Amino acid sequence: MSEFRIASRYAKSLLELAVEKKCLDEVNADMYTFTDVCKNNSDLVLLLKSPVIAHYKKLSILKEVFNGKVNDMTMAIFDILAKKNREMYLPEVAAAFKSQYNLFKGIVESTITTVNPISEEVRKEISAIVKKITNQEVVLTEKTNPELIGGFVLKIGDKQIDDSVSGKLKELRFQFVDKGYVSKM
């Protein structure tokens, strides 16, 4: 079975159980915390994916790191996955849970990339535009990339609007290549 299917099934079960036990927002916050820990600590991810380290050892490390800091439901999913020898899928389960949570709550994640940080006023305006387009609540993430030269790149879910200067230059280069004005670069 694929990694994606395994993660999706566990995430769906966790979501349904969290809704039933009325702790959905807490479990969602835990999944964000777990994802952040994995991003900032690649050793934890390597530990979880290691076939050499025993599953009970991995579970005891997870308990040591997260016990008392996350909801009991989150600890239960850690326990279940470790006992079924599937703890290596925990980062993917967390990502799948966040996606399913957003779908359940009607939230769309959006990312704006610009050369310089945007003001709060522009951030609100972009959020309002995305909300109008999607008819969903918006979680806007901001990134900066000086290679854009100017303009912006807006990602809404799996769609992307590239209105950057570097994007326009690439488009122009492809048009020149297509028309034979320049050789392929």
Backbone as CSV, one residue per row, in Angstrom:
resi,resn,N_x,N_y,N_z,CA_x,CA_y,CA_z,C_x,C_y,C_z
1,MET,0.855,-1.170,0.000,0.000,0.000,0.000,0.903,1.237,0.000
2,SER,0.489,2.259,-0.714,1.321,3.459,-0.832,1.332,4.267,0.463
3,GLU,2.415,5.017,0.614,2.599,5.881,1.777,1.427,6.855,1.926
4,PHE,0.991,7.413,0.786,-0.101,8.377,0.790,-1.394,7.740,1.289
5,ARG,-1.705,6.537,0.823,-2.946,5.873,1.230,-2.923,5.519,2.709
6,ILE,-1.781,5.054,3.168,-1.653,4.712,4.591,-1.868,5.958,5.442
7,ALA,-1.170,7.035,5.085,-1.282,8.288,5.850,-2.708,8.818,5.811
8,SER,-3.341,8.774,4.645,-4.709,9.282,4.505,-5.692,8.501,5.370
9,ARG,-5.537,7.199,5.404,-6.466,6.377,6.192,-6.332,6.648,7.689
10,TYR,-5.103,6.714,8.171,-4.913,7.011,9.590,-5.380,8.426,9.921
11,ALA,-5.094,9.368,9.034,-5.514,10.756,9.265,-7.035,10.864,9.294
12,LYS,-7.692,10.155,8.387,-9.163,10.193,8.342,-9.749,9.604,9.614
13,SER,-9.201,8.493,10.070,-9.682,7.877,11.308,-9.463,8.800,12.494
14,LEU,-8.289,9.422,12.546,-7.988,10.353,13.627,-8.933,11.545,13.595
15,LEU,-9.204,12.076,12.420,-10.122,13.215,12.283,-11.518,12.841,12.777
16,GLU,-12.017,11.700,12.334,-13.362,11.279,12.738,-13.455,11.061,14.242
17,LEU,-12.429,10.449,14.816,-12.423,10.215,16.253,-12.297,11.523,17.028
18,ALA,-11.475,12.441,16.540,-11.310,13.738,17.203,-12.617,14.538,17.151
19,VAL,-13.341,14.444,16.042,-14.649,15.116,15.950,-15.600,14.503,16.968
20,GLU,-15.622,13.178,17.029,-16.504,12.476,17.957,-16.191,12.824,19.412
21,LYS,-14.903,12.932,19.745,-14.488,13.226,21.123,-14.393,14.723,21.407
22,LYS,-14.735,15.538,20.415,-14.762,16.999,20.542,-13.397,17.590,20.930
23,CYS,-12.356,17.095,20.288,-11.021,17.634,20.531,-10.294,17.887,19.206
24,LEU,-11.056,18.192,18.173,-10.505,18.348,16.823,-9.472,19.460,16.741
25,ASP,-9.786,20.622,17.286,-8.850,21.747,17.198,-7.560,21.473,17.971
26,GLU,-7.668,20.790,19.103,-6.475,20.454,19.878,-5.580,19.483,19.108
27,VAL,-6.187,18.467,18.487,-5.410,17.495,17.722,-4.780,18.171,16.507
28,ASN,-5.508,19.093,15.881,-4.950,19.830,14.748,-3.731,20.650,15.182
29,ALA,-3.834,21.307,16.329,-2.690,22.064,16.846,-1.513,21.132,17.133
30,ASP,-1.812,19.941,17.629,-0.757,18.954,17.886,-0.071,18.528,16.590
31,MET,-0.847,18.366,15.539,-0.264,17.961,14.253,0.646,19.065,13.711
32,TYR,0.252,20.323,13.918,1.123,21.432,13.520,2.402,21.429,14.355
33,THR,2.268,21.176,15.650,3.434,21.109,16.527,4.361,19.981,16.100
34,PHE,3.783,18.812,15.836,4.581,17.669,15.411,5.306,17.962,14.096
35,THR,4.608,18.583,13.152,5.219,18.935,11.865,6.366,19.913,12.063
36,ASP,6.172,20.906,12.924,7.233,21.876,13.205,8.449,21.201,13.831
37,VAL,8.209,20.289,14.760,9.316,19.567,15.386,10.071,18.759,14.332
38,CYS,9.344,18.121,13.427,9.990,17.335,12.361,10.794,18.228,11.419
39,LYS,10.270,19.420,11.113,10.989,20.341,10.229,12.280,20.836,10.871
40,ASN,12.215,21.092,12.165,13.368,21.643,12.871,14.319,20.586,13.416
41,ASN,13.913,19.328,13.353,14.735,18.264,13.910,14.710,17.064,12.974
42,SER,15.590,17.080,11.995,15.617,15.988,11.022,16.026,14.662,11.667
43,ASP,16.695,14.732,12.810,17.070,13.499,13.509,15.834,12.714,13.951
44,LEU,14.784,13.409,14.349,13.554,12.725,14.748,12.958,11.979,13.563
45,VAL,12.922,12.612,12.408,12.372,11.971,11.207,13.227,10.757,10.840
46,LEU,14.553,10.915,10.895,15.447,9.789,10.601,15.237,8.647,11.596
47,LEU,15.032,9.001,12.858,14.762,8.004,13.884,13.485,7.235,13.562
48,LEU,12.426,7.968,13.217,11.139,7.321,12.923,11.220,6.406,11.711
49,LYS,12.039,6.764,10.743,12.135,5.991,9.506,13.203,4.893,9.570
50,SER,13.975,4.859,10.637,15.065,3.896,10.760,14.536,2.480,10.996
51,PRO,14.964,1.517,10.153,14.554,0.127,10.374,15.393,-0.560,11.464
52,VAL,16.468,0.079,11.884,17.378,-0.510,12.861,16.855,-0.330,14.295
53,ILE,16.226,0.809,14.547,15.746,1.118,15.904,14.409,0.420,16.137
54,ALA,14.294,-0.230,17.266,13.080,-0.976,17.616,11.885,-0.032,17.768
55,HIS,10.733,-0.563,17.446,9.504,0.242,17.467,9.175,0.725,18.884
56,TYR,9.396,-0.123,19.873,9.108,0.294,21.250,10.041,1.419,21.700
57,LYS,11.275,1.426,21.183,12.206,2.516,21.500,11.713,3.828,20.886
58,LYS,11.241,3.745,19.652,10.725,4.942,18.969,9.523,5.493,19.740
59,LEU,8.649,4.595,20.178,7.477,5.021,20.945,7.888,5.668,22.258
60,SER,8.871,5.099,22.940,9.304,5.692,24.218,9.918,7.075,23.996
61,ILE,10.609,7.273,22.873,11.163,8.594,22.558,10.041,9.577,22.253
62,LEU,9.040,9.139,21.478,7.886,10.005,21.194,7.171,10.399,22.482
63,LYS,7.007,9.431,23.375,6.352,9.732,24.659,7.177,10.717,25.477
64,GLU,8.485,10.527,25.472,9.379,11.412,26.222,9.291,12.853,25.701
65,VAL,9.232,12.996,24.383,9.223,14.320,23.767,7.848,14.979,23.876
66,PHE,6.765,14.204,23.661,5.445,14.818,23.517,4.483,14.583,24.675
67,ASN,4.771,13.679,25.588,3.833,13.392,26.668,3.604,14.630,27.530
68,GLY,2.339,14.941,27.759,1.972,16.116,28.537,1.917,17.392,27.725
69,LYS,2.408,17.333,26.495,2.415,18.518,25.630,1.382,18.424,24.519
70,VAL,0.839,17.235,24.308,-0.166,17.034,23.267,-1.382,16.337,23.860
71,ASN,-2.463,16.377,23.137,-3.718,15.759,23.542,-3.539,14.241,23.651
72,ASP,-4.347,13.616,24.486,-4.293,12.158,24.648,-4.586,11.434,23.337
73,MET,-5.447,12.032,22.525,-5.787,11.431,21.225,-4.548,11.392,20.322
74,THR,-3.748,12.425,20.364,-2.525,12.478,19.565,-1.543,11.429,20.053
75,MET,-1.404,11.305,21.363,-0.519,10.267,21.909,-1.030,8.880,21.523
76,ALA,-2.335,8.724,21.462,-2.912,7.428,21.090,-2.551,7.059,19.653
77,ILE,-2.555,8.025,18.752,-2.202,7.713,17.356,-0.722,7.387,17.260
78,PHE,0.118,8.066,18.034,1.541,7.719,18.084,1.696,6.265,18.541
79,ASP,0.960,5.913,19.586,1.016,4.570,20.164,0.541,3.512,19.161
80,ILE,-0.579,3.775,18.535,-1.140,2.820,17.564,-0.181,2.594,16.399
81,LEU,0.319,3.681,15.848,1.228,3.548,14.707,2.513,2.812,15.097
82,ALA,3.036,3.068,16.278,4.254,2.383,16.716,3.988,0.892,16.938
83,LYS,2.854,0.560,17.529,2.532,-0.841,17.786,2.271,-1.618,16.494
84,LYS,1.838,-0.904,15.450,1.606,-1.548,14.159,2.817,-1.430,13.232
85,ASN,3.937,-0.978,13.787,5.185,-0.813,13.034,5.031,0.153,11.853
86,ARG,4.279,1.201,12.076,4.056,2.191,11.028,4.394,3.612,11.488
87,GLU,5.217,3.734,12.501,5.597,5.050,13.010,6.368,5.863,11.985
88,MET,6.948,5.196,10.998,7.691,5.915,9.956,6.767,6.806,9.116
89,TYR,5.465,6.555,9.182,4.497,7.347,8.420,3.942,8.539,9.198
90,LEU,4.378,8.727,10.428,3.841,9.814,11.254,3.933,11.201,10.605
91,PRO,5.063,11.596,10.002,5.082,12.914,9.349,4.047,13.033,8.227
92,GLU,3.851,11.958,7.474,2.862,11.972,6.393,1.440,11.979,6.954
93,VAL,1.226,11.265,8.057,-0.094,11.269,8.703,-0.423,12.684,9.186
94,ALA,0.557,13.364,9.769,0.334,14.736,10.240,-0.030,15.656,9.078
95,ALA,0.670,15.530,7.958,0.375,16.360,6.785,-1.010,16.035,6.226
96,ALA,-1.338,14.750,6.151,-2.652,14.343,5.646,-3.759,14.819,6.585
97,PHE,-3.504,14.771,7.887,-4.498,15.241,8.850,-4.776,16.730,8.657
98,LYS,-3.711,17.512,8.493,-3.885,18.953,8.302,-4.704,19.230,7.046
99,SER,-4.457,18.500,5.979,-5.226,18.681,4.741,-6.692,18.319,4.952
100,GLN,-6.930,17.193,5.613,-8.307,16.767,5.851,-9.025,17.693,6.830
101,TYR,-8.299,18.211,7.800,-8.872,19.177,8.739,-9.332,20.428,7.981
102,ASN,-8.445,20.951,7.105,-8.785,22.140,6.323,-10.003,21.883,5.441
103,LEU,-10.069,20.726,4.830,-11.215,20.373,3.996,-12.481,20.309,4.845
104,PHE,-12.384,19.683,6.008,-13.513,19.544,6.921,-14.017,20.904,7.393
105,LYS,-13.103,21.814,7.694,-13.453,23.136,8.222,-13.699,24.178,7.125
106,GLY,-13.461,23.837,5.859,-13.647,24.798,4.776,-12.567,25.865,4.746
107,ILE,-11.337,25.436,4.953,-10.191,26.354,4.978,-9.304,26.048,3.782
108,VAL,-8.820,27.100,3.132,-7.871,26.928,2.041,-6.544,27.569,2.448
109,GLU,-5.453,26.824,2.217,-4.127,27.370,2.502,-3.623,28.060,1.255
110,SER,-3.083,29.236,1.466,-2.602,30.049,0.362,-1.240,30.622,0.738
111,THR,-0.362,30.742,-0.260,0.973,31.281,-0.022,1.243,32.406,-1.002
112,ILE,1.682,33.537,-0.489,2.079,34.668,-1.337,3.599,34.819,-1.209
113,THR,4.264,34.835,-2.356,5.710,35.023,-2.379,6.003,36.339,-3.086
114,THR,6.742,37.208,-2.420,7.099,38.515,-2.965,8.589,38.765,-2.722
115,VAL,9.091,39.846,-3.313,10.494,40.211,-3.117,10.711,40.721,-1.693
116,ASN,9.813,41.561,-1.224,9.887,42.152,0.116,8.649,41.755,0.905
117,PRO,8.731,41.777,2.230,7.536,41.488,3.031,6.401,42.463,2.703
118,ILE,5.166,41.951,2.762,4.004,42.786,2.456,3.453,43.388,3.742
119,SER,2.733,44.479,3.577,2.138,45.143,4.737,0.891,44.381,5.184
120,GLU,0.449,44.679,6.378,-0.751,44.045,6.923,-1.971,44.373,6.065
121,GLU,-2.020,45.588,5.555,-3.134,46.009,4.696,-3.193,45.164,3.419
122,VAL,-2.039,44.959,2.785,-1.976,44.143,1.570,-2.313,42.691,1.894
123,ARG,-1.830,42.216,3.031,-2.129,40.847,3.460,-3.637,40.639,3.593
124,LYS,-4.325,41.588,4.220,-5.778,41.495,4.384,-6.487,41.541,3.038
125,GLU,-5.995,42.402,2.142,-6.588,42.526,0.814,-6.445,41.222,0.023
126,ILE,-5.280,40.630,0.076,-5.049,39.362,-0.633,-5.912,38.262,-0.032
127,SER,-5.994,38.211,1.283,-6.848,37.217,1.943,-8.298,37.375,1.516
128,ALA,-8.760,38.618,1.417,-10.142,38.877,0.995,-10.365,38.426,-0.442
129,ILE,-9.404,38.657,-1.312,-9.523,38.240,-2.712,-9.567,36.715,-2.809
130,VAL,-8.680,36.047,-2.079,-8.648,34.581,-2.107,-9.949,34.028,-1.537
131,LYS,-10.457,34.646,-0.473,-11.717,34.195,0.116,-12.860,34.347,-0.879
132,LYS,-12.860,35.450,-1.632,-13.895,35.685,-2.634,-13.816,34.654,-3.761
133,ILE,-12.597,34.312,-4.163,-12.400,33.341,-5.247,-12.821,31.936,-4.808
134,THR,-12.448,31.543,-3.599,-12.641,30.159,-3.156,-13.899,29.928,-2.324
135,ASN,-14.488,30.995,-1.808,-15.622,30.882,-0.887,-15.266,30.045,0.350
136,GLN,-14.001,30.158,0.786,-13.536,29.450,1.967,-12.714,30.400,2.831
137,GLU,-12.565,30.009,4.093,-11.681,30.758,4.968,-10.249,30.588,4.464
138,VAL,-9.414,31.601,4.693,-8.068,31.599,4.137,-7.024,31.622,5.244
139,VAL,-6.022,30.757,5.094,-4.823,30.816,5.925,-3.714,31.223,4.963
140,LEU,-3.250,32.464,5.108,-2.267,33.015,4.184,-0.871,32.943,4.802
141,THR,0.032,32.320,4.056,1.433,32.248,4.461,2.221,33.166,3.553
142,GLU,3.148,33.887,4.135,3.944,34.847,3.368,5.389,34.373,3.276
143,LYS,5.944,34.452,2.066,7.351,34.120,1.849,7.989,35.249,1.041
144,THR,9.299,35.379,1.154,10.022,36.343,0.324,11.048,35.599,-0.515
145,ASN,11.245,36.098,-1.740,12.220,35.520,-2.657,12.746,36.636,-3.555
146,PRO,13.965,37.119,-3.320,14.507,38.229,-4.113,14.704,37.885,-5.589
147,GLU,14.723,36.589,-5.928,14.897,36.185,-7.323,13.679,36.505,-8.185
148,LEU,12.556,36.846,-7.571,11.357,37.206,-8.335,11.533,38.547,-9.056
149,ILE,12.447,39.355,-8.620,12.756,40.696,-9.129,11.642,41.683,-8.771
150,GLY,10.407,41.326,-8.979,9.253,42.159,-8.655,7.991,41.342,-8.845
151,GLY,6.854,41.898,-8.464,5.583,41.183,-8.610,5.377,40.186,-7.486
152,PHE,4.611,39.111,-7.779,4.293,38.119,-6.757,3.966,36.779,-7.401
153,VAL,4.000,35.745,-6.569,3.512,34.415,-6.930,2.521,34.041,-5.843
154,LEU,1.286,33.747,-6.251,0.234,33.392,-5.303,-0.180,31.951,-5.550
155,LYS,-0.085,31.130,-4.511,-0.528,29.745,-4.589,-1.786,29.606,-3.750
156,ILE,-2.808,29.060,-4.373,-4.075,28.801,-3.686,-4.343,27.312,-3.852
157,GLY,-4.145,26.565,-2.773,-4.275,25.115,-2.887,-3.237,24.593,-3.853
158,ASP,-3.690,23.949,-4.932,-2.745,23.421,-5.919,-2.667,24.280,-7.178
159,LYS,-3.248,25.471,-7.134,-3.186,26.404,-8.263,-2.156,27.491,-7.975
160,GLN,-1.577,28.031,-9.047,-0.552,29.065,-8.868,-0.761,30.182,-9.876
161,ILE,-0.673,31.415,-9.378,-0.717,32.610,-10.220,0.655,33.252,-10.123
162,ASP,1.387,33.252,-11.240,2.733,33.814,-11.261,2.680,35.147,-11.998
163,ASP,2.705,36.229,-11.240,2.718,37.571,-11.810,4.016,38.270,-11.414
164,SER,5.107,37.489,-11.452,6.412,38.039,-11.079,7.173,38.444,-12.327
165,VAL,8.123,39.323,-12.149,8.958,39.764,-13.268,9.775,38.591,-13.800
166,SER,10.331,37.777,-12.898,11.119,36.628,-13.352,10.243,35.627,-14.111
167,GLY,8.997,35.471,-13.685,8.063,34.596,-14.401,7.761,35.118,-15.799
168,LYS,7.575,36.419,-15.903,7.318,37.036,-17.214,8.537,36.893,-18.129
169,LEU,9.751,37.043,-17.567,10.972,36.880,-18.357,11.120,35.444,-18.862
170,LYS,10.799,34.477,-18.015,10.854,33.075,-18.437,9.862,32.816,-19.565
171,GLU,8.669,33.353,-19.407,7.632,33.204,-20.434,8.095,33.809,-21.755
172,LEU,8.699,34.984,-21.695,9.215,35.661,-22.886,10.332,34.844,-23.529
173,ARG,11.216,34.285,-22.712,12.309,33.445,-23.228,11.739,32.242,-23.973
174,PHE,10.711,31.589,-23.405,10.097,30.432,-24.065,9.455,30.833,-25.397
175,GLN,8.847,31.999,-25.445,8.254,32.479,-26.701,9.332,32.704,-27.753
176,PHE,10.462,33.275,-27.352,11.574,33.489,-28.285,12.114,32.159,-28.800
177,VAL,12.229,31.184,-27.920,12.722,29.868,-28.324,11.726,29.210,-29.279
178,ASP,10.428,29.295,-28.963,9.396,28.696,-29.819,9.393,29.289,-31.224
179,LYS,9.639,30.576,-31.322,9.612,31.242,-32.626,10.959,31.146,-33.345
180,GLY,11.941,30.561,-32.658,13.250,30.372,-33.294,14.151,31.596,-33.286
181,TYR,13.832,32.611,-32.493,14.665,33.806,-32.428,15.985,33.517,-31.710
182,VAL,15.950,32.605,-30.754,17.164,32.223,-30.018,17.185,30.701,-29.903
183,SER,18.373,30.174,-29.703,18.475,28.725,-29.508,18.115,28.386,-28.071
184,LYS,17.814,27.126,-27.815,17.454,26.711,-26.459,18.599,26.982,-25.505
185,MET,18.246,27.432,-24.318,19.276,27.779,-23.320,19.377,26.704,-22.299
